[in-house]
Amino acid sequence: MIEPIVFGDDRVCFFESFNEKDFAAVVSEEVCLVLAEHSVSTKGMLRGPHCQMERAQDQLVRVYREAAFDVAADLN
């Protein structure tokens, strides 16, 4: 069994739900997903900006309640 390490406090929670390296150590099948990370924030929480130049990642944002203000910038 692979169990994620959950980081967080009363404002935010973050964990990796899937990591290809951990999965490959247990199962010998190939997968197309490399890494899946999840974070949960409380209302009014500002998440820090991230810059990924060499190893860019796709990002999926889910909003369950209220609304979110998401900003993206092309730094190239």
C-alpha angles and dihedrals in degrees: 000000000000114000121190123232107237119210122192155103135212092300106042144015126200134180143151109246093184134019119177093214093054091045093049090054089061105029127039096210123107119240132190095220115086104180137356121189129181131199131182123198133188122240113289094020116143113213117211121250119257128206117201112179107151102028104029119189132202114241129211117195121197123190115194100177137014114354141295133221108214123185127195127182131187106225096182 
